[in-house]
Amino acid sequence: MPSERATQTTPFAAMDVLERASERDGVVHMEVGEPDFRPPAAATEAAVAALRAGDDDYASSRGIQSLRDAISDYYDDTYGVDVPAERIIVTPGSSPALLLAMLATVDPGEDVVLTDPHYACYPNFVRQADGNVVTAPLDPEDGFEPNVEAFADVVDDDTAAMLLNSPANPTGAVTSGDKLEALVELGADTDTTILSDEVYHGLAFDAEEHSVLEYTDDAFVLDGVSKRYGMTGWRLGWAVCPPEYVDAVNRMTQNVFICAAPFVQAGAEAAIREGTDWLADVREEYRERRDLLVDAAERWGFDVGYTPEGAYYLLLDVSDLPGDAFDVADVFLEDAGVAMTPGPDFGSGAEDYLRASFATSTEDVREAIERIDALLAEATTT
Ligand SMILES: Cc1ncc(COP(=O)(O)O)c(C=O)c1O
């Protein structure tokens, strides 16, 4: 009999949609956040060279020193903050880093505050630590930026952690420095640890990105190469830990994951050190797709009244169409061959929406727009 924890772990609807969509030919996939770009060439070359050189034994559980130095330099170069390599633990993806941070922070029965909407998997991470999910609503009129008062309303002595995410999935919202600083203050006043998921950093179009590390050392940052460098299948991430948590997180890493693959770490280091120009080009292409979709959403009347400032997602308000978000997603898939994720997967605050991912090619984004144009034109004439 599976445990209560296992039974309560919900599926990830985007993957369910992907499974269904993959059974059909010619579908434009906008349901998953899977970048269509090949990684920076330097990353592939470095990983292949490391593999050929026999770099395939267990590595240090904390991560290879030269990669941790590259990550430390990245924080200095990008945000002007000093993050000693000793505080960085390399993991097989940012998801394991988040799991470790959650397990290191939350005791059974304690609350963890998430925004609503949030990344669909977050509640399941809280469940693995036997914590309780508490939500702070986001408002489209604020561009889905976190509302500090909404956090203050739900944070109390039972709160172990607040989980922040900027640029955010599923909204694309970027949290301003002032708001981050206010949330850090709230965390300090209430002894609540901040877990900051910064996996979409590097993918902000208009807004300035801030790391929580600019305002405190007393927070976890979870990050990785999946989204920024199009390296989702490499499984490489890291946790920057508050000083007093480093050894605890390392002990859990030693036992549970042992280490991230060393040749993958060599590739990640090359991406971080040499991928800046690659990233600048990719970001411009995402911006172009974002603009195409935002224009189309306005034309369709699905406009949510905000423009995503980062990541590669847009929420479409489909509340004026017949049926709920699941029905609309079905119609888009069945009648237009366009796969999108129903909003409820991301919390009750996204009930009226579909999430469109523009991590797919620009050509595909144009094709999806044409197909939905045709679908809606047909619906109004019949
Ligand atoms: C907000 C957010 N955090 C973390 C992840 C997982 O990233 P990784 O591939 O580094 O585990 C995702 C993947 O979609 C995400 O959207």
The ligand as an ORCA input file, in Angstrom:
! r2SCAN-3c Opt
* xyz 0 1
  C       9.568     27.285    -11.453
  C      10.326     26.046    -11.766
  N      11.229     25.591    -10.890
  C      11.930     24.468    -11.118
  C      11.735     23.722    -12.271
  C      12.515     22.456    -12.472
  O      13.781     22.734    -13.022
  P      14.948     21.643    -13.106
  O      14.953     21.104    -14.494
  O      16.206     22.451    -12.822
  O      14.726     20.616    -12.077
  C      10.798     24.148    -13.211
  C      10.523     23.347    -14.435
  O       9.600     23.572    -15.183
  C      10.086     25.347    -12.965
  O       9.185     25.815    -13.839
*
